[in-house]
Amino acid sequence: MNINSICVCGAGTMGSGIALASAQSGLYTVLYELNTVVLENARAAMQKNLGQLTEKGKIAPGETEKILQRIRFTSDIQTCLADLFIEAIVENPEIKTGLFNQLAELNHSEVIFASNTSSLSVTSLAEKIKNPERVIGMHFFNPATVMKLVEVVKTVYTNEATVQMVVELAKQMGKVPVLCQDSPGFIVNRVARPFYIESLRIVEEGNIDFPVIDRLLEASGFKMGPFKLMDLIGNDVNYAVSCSVYRQLDNPERLKPSYIQEQHVAEKKLGRKSGEGYYKY
């Protein structure tokens, strides 16, 4: 089966970014979102993004309309027909599996279901989805239109044909796919936990503050310090990943989530998207 069409479910920052990356690579794309306000905001954000790329000379004049014409924006699940579905919705396994099973009833049995989850077990999702051999993880990074890496997460159920098609699709989208087995945090989020958690731990101990740690690590070669990066990702998302990896690895003390970040989430200091996190925006 060739993948000629993609349906992205969820029109938040990540979902709309994946949809735009798909359309930019020439694929017919459906962007599905129940909330029509979020859907229209995604459309406006895409137009702005493409306009900026045109101004910078990165895409040709007139290309914006061609790219947008490849995207169908819909809030009607009955119109969600595609060769591959990528979900970028709330990190709730019941909602994710419910959505995929609903889509399975509307589509042919060859359809591939890919989860963009950053913390949940893809294997656990596959167990509850029709045709689990066609379930896979396809973990993009924010902003999805810019970041090249895509973790392709294989479960014990995923067949080789599905793996190869998703790897080739990622390449077609201009991404660099890295194949990994399903495990807590996959590769990037597993490796990145100490970067965030140790930085938070130093602040908890009262030795130093956020900007100093960021400046020191940036001076050491990191493009962005941990607190700036957590604000970009969203403290709610980052904290949820930390909690998930911590639980799945049987609560190791070295990976215990920070009460500072927990407090930021409780106070809705989520970062750039809320206007305040470790910094004000």
C-alpha beads as a LAMMPS data file, in Angstrom:
LAMMPS data file: protein, C-alpha beads

281 atoms
280 bonds

1 atom types
1 bond types

-500.0 500.0 xlo xhi
-500.0 500.0 ylo yhi
-500.0 500.0 zlo zhi

Masses

1 110.0

Atoms # bond

1 1 1 0.000 0.000 0.000
2 1 1 1.228 3.477 -0.865
3 1 1 0.485 6.339 1.520
4 1 1 -1.104 9.101 -0.522
5 1 1 -3.234 10.732 2.149
6 1 1 -2.845 11.534 5.833
7 1 1 -5.379 12.533 8.451
8 1 1 -4.013 14.341 11.501
9 1 1 -6.333 14.278 14.510
10 1 1 -5.981 17.269 16.820
11 1 1 -5.364 20.822 15.622
12 1 1 -3.288 22.094 18.517
13 1 1 0.282 23.282 18.085
14 1 1 1.678 19.822 17.369
15 1 1 -1.190 18.519 15.246
16 1 1 -1.383 21.593 13.048
17 1 1 2.401 21.532 12.651
18 1 1 2.351 17.891 11.520
19 1 1 -0.486 18.627 9.100
20 1 1 1.397 21.561 7.604
21 1 1 4.585 19.507 7.249
22 1 1 2.548 16.831 5.489
23 1 1 0.978 19.286 3.034
24 1 1 4.330 20.965 2.374
25 1 1 5.708 17.583 1.311
26 1 1 2.941 17.263 -1.296
27 1 1 0.573 14.908 0.541
28 1 1 -3.184 15.315 0.591
29 1 1 -3.932 16.064 4.256
30 1 1 -7.017 16.126 6.456
31 1 1 -6.860 18.021 9.752
32 1 1 -9.585 16.830 12.113
33 1 1 -10.550 18.760 15.245
34 1 1 -13.862 18.789 17.128
35 1 1 -13.369 22.346 18.408
36 1 1 -14.075 24.604 15.419
37 1 1 -12.389 27.601 17.086
38 1 1 -9.166 25.606 17.486
39 1 1 -9.513 24.469 13.874
40 1 1 -9.822 28.023 12.563
41 1 1 -6.918 29.147 14.743
42 1 1 -4.835 26.377 13.171
43 1 1 -5.740 27.569 9.686
44 1 1 -4.762 31.146 10.569
45 1 1 -1.488 29.995 12.140
46 1 1 -0.610 28.012 9.016
47 1 1 -1.293 30.998 6.767
48 1 1 0.917 33.157 8.967
49 1 1 3.684 30.547 9.014
50 1 1 3.637 30.165 5.241
51 1 1 3.546 33.933 4.790
52 1 1 6.692 34.269 6.871
53 1 1 8.407 31.548 4.820
54 1 1 7.482 33.419 1.642
55 1 1 8.903 36.681 3.012
56 1 1 12.159 34.892 3.867
57 1 1 12.347 33.417 0.371
58 1 1 12.075 29.831 1.618
59 1 1 9.011 29.068 -0.488
60 1 1 8.025 30.576 -3.819
61 1 1 5.314 33.252 -4.071
62 1 1 1.971 31.591 -4.686
63 1 1 3.058 28.342 -3.057
64 1 1 1.076 29.164 0.099
65 1 1 -2.270 28.664 -1.594
66 1 1 -1.157 25.407 -3.215
67 1 1 -0.062 24.035 0.157
68 1 1 -3.266 25.116 1.903
69 1 1 -5.357 23.596 -0.898
70 1 1 -3.871 20.214 0.028
71 1 1 -5.360 20.511 3.540
72 1 1 -9.001 19.874 4.320
73 1 1 -10.066 21.243 7.702
74 1 1 -12.935 19.305 9.256
75 1 1 -14.789 18.770 12.518
76 1 1 -16.810 15.873 11.062
77 1 1 -15.240 12.485 11.786
78 1 1 -17.357 10.882 9.049
79 1 1 -15.204 12.684 6.471
80 1 1 -11.931 11.405 7.957
81 1 1 -10.803 8.973 5.274
82 1 1 -7.077 8.421 4.706
83 1 1 -4.288 5.875 4.284
84 1 1 -2.618 6.864 7.552
85 1 1 -3.874 8.581 10.698
86 1 1 -1.649 10.469 13.125
87 1 1 -3.228 11.397 16.435
88 1 1 -1.946 14.410 18.356
89 1 1 -4.706 14.700 20.935
90 1 1 -4.851 14.691 24.741
91 1 1 -2.516 12.208 26.492
92 1 1 -5.342 9.944 27.585
93 1 1 -5.126 6.313 26.405
94 1 1 -8.880 5.702 26.493
95 1 1 -9.574 8.731 24.313
96 1 1 -6.801 7.810 21.875
97 1 1 -7.897 4.188 21.462
98 1 1 -11.538 5.212 21.238
99 1 1 -10.727 7.619 18.416
100 1 1 -8.675 5.082 16.477
101 1 1 -11.330 2.371 16.818
102 1 1 -13.974 4.794 15.613
103 1 1 -11.806 5.648 12.610
104 1 1 -11.171 1.948 11.958
105 1 1 -14.915 1.474 11.416
106 1 1 -14.899 4.212 8.762
107 1 1 -11.760 3.158 6.879
108 1 1 -10.339 0.110 5.081
109 1 1 -8.483 -2.598 7.018
110 1 1 -5.098 -1.586 5.574
111 1 1 -5.119 1.838 7.236
112 1 1 -2.193 2.684 9.546
113 1 1 -2.693 4.302 12.946
114 1 1 0.236 6.312 14.297
115 1 1 0.348 7.927 17.722
116 1 1 2.366 11.067 18.366
117 1 1 2.365 10.310 22.101
118 1 1 5.503 11.377 23.910
119 1 1 4.977 9.345 27.077
120 1 1 2.317 6.633 26.792
121 1 1 3.041 3.028 25.898
122 1 1 2.285 2.516 22.205
123 1 1 2.026 -1.225 22.899
124 1 1 -0.738 -0.623 25.439
125 1 1 -2.595 1.486 22.875
126 1 1 -2.167 -1.155 20.146
127 1 1 -3.637 -3.877 22.371
128 1 1 -6.959 -2.039 22.400
129 1 1 -7.074 -1.079 18.712
130 1 1 -8.427 -3.108 15.813
131 1 1 -5.602 -4.505 13.636
132 1 1 -2.806 -3.859 16.192
133 1 1 -0.184 -4.893 13.629
134 1 1 -0.867 -1.563 11.896
135 1 1 -0.410 0.569 15.016
136 1 1 2.871 2.421 15.466
137 1 1 4.366 5.447 17.182
138 1 1 5.338 8.449 15.069
139 1 1 6.728 10.958 17.545
140 1 1 7.367 14.412 16.081
141 1 1 9.058 17.281 17.904
142 1 1 7.927 20.870 18.262
143 1 1 7.855 22.800 15.941
144 1 1 6.961 19.898 13.662
145 1 1 7.531 21.922 10.497
146 1 1 11.148 22.626 11.487
147 1 1 12.432 19.787 13.670
148 1 1 13.842 16.968 11.543
149 1 1 13.754 14.071 13.990
150 1 1 10.838 11.635 14.094
151 1 1 10.933 8.649 16.450
152 1 1 9.263 5.675 14.754
153 1 1 8.158 3.480 17.644
154 1 1 7.652 -0.212 16.947
155 1 1 5.601 -2.451 19.236
156 1 1 5.591 -6.240 19.532
157 1 1 2.504 -6.204 17.295
158 1 1 3.706 -3.880 14.525
159 1 1 4.398 -5.694 11.259
160 1 1 7.429 -4.920 9.104
161 1 1 5.388 -3.501 6.228
162 1 1 3.916 -0.852 8.534
163 1 1 7.365 0.039 9.864
164 1 1 8.823 0.449 6.374
165 1 1 5.917 2.549 5.112
166 1 1 6.105 4.915 8.087
167 1 1 9.887 5.247 7.790
168 1 1 9.548 6.093 4.088
169 1 1 6.716 8.509 4.830
170 1 1 8.870 10.366 7.361
171 1 1 11.610 10.683 4.739
172 1 1 9.091 11.943 2.186
173 1 1 8.123 14.639 4.718
174 1 1 11.771 15.709 4.884
175 1 1 12.309 14.165 8.309
176 1 1 15.015 11.934 9.754
177 1 1 13.297 8.798 11.101
178 1 1 14.919 6.867 13.953
179 1 1 13.472 3.428 14.603
180 1 1 13.138 2.374 18.239
181 1 1 11.337 -0.236 20.299
182 1 1 8.480 0.858 22.512
183 1 1 9.878 1.700 25.955
184 1 1 9.324 4.433 28.592
185 1 1 10.136 7.812 27.032
186 1 1 11.392 6.108 23.843
187 1 1 14.867 7.594 23.183
188 1 1 14.743 11.386 23.335
189 1 1 12.450 11.818 26.323
190 1 1 14.318 9.117 28.238
191 1 1 17.675 10.815 27.619
192 1 1 16.275 14.299 28.248
193 1 1 14.763 13.636 31.692
194 1 1 18.021 14.324 33.634
195 1 1 18.524 17.532 31.604
196 1 1 15.256 18.909 32.976
197 1 1 15.005 17.186 36.347
198 1 1 18.581 17.829 37.504
199 1 1 18.226 21.479 36.526
200 1 1 15.049 21.736 38.567
201 1 1 16.694 19.877 41.432
202 1 1 19.505 22.449 41.601
203 1 1 16.892 25.212 41.924
204 1 1 15.021 23.207 44.587
205 1 1 18.240 23.103 46.620
206 1 1 18.356 26.893 46.538
207 1 1 21.762 27.192 44.931
208 1 1 20.916 29.048 41.734
209 1 1 18.036 30.441 39.671
210 1 1 16.500 29.675 36.269
211 1 1 18.260 32.276 34.066
212 1 1 21.724 31.447 35.383
213 1 1 21.324 27.729 34.623
214 1 1 20.053 28.541 31.138
215 1 1 22.949 30.915 30.442
216 1 1 25.527 28.406 31.700
217 1 1 24.211 25.531 29.594
218 1 1 23.812 27.715 26.519
219 1 1 27.400 28.888 26.994
220 1 1 28.389 25.214 27.110
221 1 1 26.908 24.589 23.652
222 1 1 23.228 23.881 24.218
223 1 1 21.066 25.850 21.793
224 1 1 18.480 26.459 24.528
225 1 1 18.678 26.104 28.296
226 1 1 16.329 23.677 30.114
227 1 1 13.951 26.320 31.479
228 1 1 13.557 28.119 28.159
229 1 1 12.994 24.744 26.530
230 1 1 10.404 23.638 29.093
231 1 1 8.571 26.929 28.541
232 1 1 8.604 26.272 24.797
233 1 1 7.371 22.687 25.137
234 1 1 4.823 23.577 27.826
235 1 1 5.271 22.747 31.487
236 1 1 2.090 20.668 31.480
237 1 1 3.375 18.470 28.660
238 1 1 6.909 18.247 30.054
239 1 1 5.714 17.428 33.579
240 1 1 3.320 14.763 32.281
241 1 1 6.169 13.074 30.411
242 1 1 8.380 13.173 33.509
243 1 1 5.618 11.596 35.617
244 1 1 4.939 8.916 33.020
245 1 1 8.592 7.901 32.595
246 1 1 9.040 7.943 36.395
247 1 1 6.095 5.579 36.926
248 1 1 6.976 3.251 34.055
249 1 1 10.548 2.848 35.351
250 1 1 9.286 1.963 38.854
251 1 1 9.816 5.352 40.532
252 1 1 13.625 5.792 40.560
253 1 1 14.622 8.627 42.905
254 1 1 16.916 10.184 40.299
255 1 1 13.936 10.735 37.976
256 1 1 11.420 11.948 40.554
257 1 1 9.427 14.841 39.035
258 1 1 10.027 18.273 40.530
259 1 1 7.574 19.953 42.882
260 1 1 8.569 23.276 41.302
261 1 1 7.266 22.163 37.932
262 1 1 4.202 20.591 39.544
263 1 1 3.452 23.959 41.151
264 1 1 3.916 25.795 37.856
265 1 1 1.396 23.460 36.221
266 1 1 -1.097 23.933 39.080
267 1 1 -0.761 27.718 38.726
268 1 1 -1.215 27.493 34.935
269 1 1 2.283 28.851 34.374
270 1 1 2.703 26.632 31.364
271 1 1 5.236 28.697 29.451
272 1 1 4.937 30.514 26.153
273 1 1 1.419 29.271 25.426
274 1 1 0.041 30.740 28.676
275 1 1 2.214 33.868 28.719
276 1 1 4.200 32.852 31.784
277 1 1 6.294 29.908 32.920
278 1 1 9.803 30.218 34.277
279 1 1 9.841 33.487 32.324
280 1 1 7.163 35.991 31.341
281 1 1 6.227 36.393 27.682

Bonds

1 1 1 2
2 1 2 3
3 1 3 4
4 1 4 5
5 1 5 6
6 1 6 7
7 1 7 8
8 1 8 9
9 1 9 10
10 1 10 11
11 1 11 12
12 1 12 13
13 1 13 14
14 1 14 15
15 1 15 16
16 1 16 17
17 1 17 18
18 1 18 19
19 1 19 20
20 1 20 21
21 1 21 22
22 1 22 23
23 1 23 24
24 1 24 25
25 1 25 26
26 1 26 27
27 1 27 28
28 1 28 29
29 1 29 30
30 1 30 31
31 1 31 32
32 1 32 33
33 1 33 34
34 1 34 35
35 1 35 36
36 1 36 37
37 1 37 38
38 1 38 39
39 1 39 40
40 1 40 41
41 1 41 42
42 1 42 43
43 1 43 44
44 1 44 45
45 1 45 46
46 1 46 47
47 1 47 48
48 1 48 49
49 1 49 50
50 1 50 51
51 1 51 52
52 1 52 53
53 1 53 54
54 1 54 55
55 1 55 56
56 1 56 57
57 1 57 58
58 1 58 59
59 1 59 60
60 1 60 61
61 1 61 62
62 1 62 63
63 1 63 64
64 1 64 65
65 1 65 66
66 1 66 67
67 1 67 68
68 1 68 69
69 1 69 70
70 1 70 71
71 1 71 72
72 1 72 73
73 1 73 74
74 1 74 75
75 1 75 76
76 1 76 77
77 1 77 78
78 1 78 79
79 1 79 80
80 1 80 81
81 1 81 82
82 1 82 83
83 1 83 84
84 1 84 85
85 1 85 86
86 1 86 87
87 1 87 88
88 1 88 89
89 1 89 90
90 1 90 91
91 1 91 92
92 1 92 93
93 1 93 94
94 1 94 95
95 1 95 96
96 1 96 97
97 1 97 98
98 1 98 99
99 1 99 100
100 1 100 101
101 1 101 102
102 1 102 103
103 1 103 104
104 1 104 105
105 1 105 106
106 1 106 107
107 1 107 108
108 1 108 109
109 1 109 110
110 1 110 111
111 1 111 112
112 1 112 113
113 1 113 114
114 1 114 115
115 1 115 116
116 1 116 117
117 1 117 118
118 1 118 119
119 1 119 120
120 1 120 121
121 1 121 122
122 1 122 123
123 1 123 124
124 1 124 125
125 1 125 126
126 1 126 127
127 1 127 128
128 1 128 129
129 1 129 130
130 1 130 131
131 1 131 132
132 1 132 133
133 1 133 134
134 1 134 135
135 1 135 136
136 1 136 137
137 1 137 138
138 1 138 139
139 1 139 140
140 1 140 141
141 1 141 142
142 1 142 143
143 1 143 144
144 1 144 145
145 1 145 146
146 1 146 147
147 1 147 148
148 1 148 149
149 1 149 150
150 1 150 151
151 1 151 152
152 1 152 153
153 1 153 154
154 1 154 155
155 1 155 156
156 1 156 157
157 1 157 158
158 1 158 159
159 1 159 160
160 1 160 161
161 1 161 162
162 1 162 163
163 1 163 164
164 1 164 165
165 1 165 166
166 1 166 167
167 1 167 168
168 1 168 169
169 1 169 170
170 1 170 171
171 1 171 172
172 1 172 173
173 1 173 174
174 1 174 175
175 1 175 176
176 1 176 177
177 1 177 178
178 1 178 179
179 1 179 180
180 1 180 181
181 1 181 182
182 1 182 183
183 1 183 184
184 1 184 185
185 1 185 186
186 1 186 187
187 1 187 188
188 1 188 189
189 1 189 190
190 1 190 191
191 1 191 192
192 1 192 193
193 1 193 194
194 1 194 195
195 1 195 196
196 1 196 197
197 1 197 198
198 1 198 199
199 1 199 200
200 1 200 201
201 1 201 202
202 1 202 203
203 1 203 204
204 1 204 205
205 1 205 206
206 1 206 207
207 1 207 208
208 1 208 209
209 1 209 210
210 1 210 211
211 1 211 212
212 1 212 213
213 1 213 214
214 1 214 215
215 1 215 216
216 1 216 217
217 1 217 218
218 1 218 219
219 1 219 220
220 1 220 221
221 1 221 222
222 1 222 223
223 1 223 224
224 1 224 225
225 1 225 226
226 1 226 227
227 1 227 228
228 1 228 229
229 1 229 230
230 1 230 231
231 1 231 232
232 1 232 233
233 1 233 234
234 1 234 235
235 1 235 236
236 1 236 237
237 1 237 238
238 1 238 239
239 1 239 240
240 1 240 241
241 1 241 242
242 1 242 243
243 1 243 244
244 1 244 245
245 1 245 246
246 1 246 247
247 1 247 248
248 1 248 249
249 1 249 250
250 1 250 251
251 1 251 252
252 1 252 253
253 1 253 254
254 1 254 255
255 1 255 256
256 1 256 257
257 1 257 258
258 1 258 259
259 1 259 260
260 1 260 261
261 1 261 262
262 1 262 263
263 1 263 264
264 1 264 265
265 1 265 266
266 1 266 267
267 1 267 268
268 1 268 269
269 1 269 270
270 1 270 271
271 1 271 272
272 1 272 273
273 1 273 274
274 1 274 275
275 1 275 276
276 1 276 277
277 1 277 278
278 1 278 279
279 1 279 280
280 1 280 281
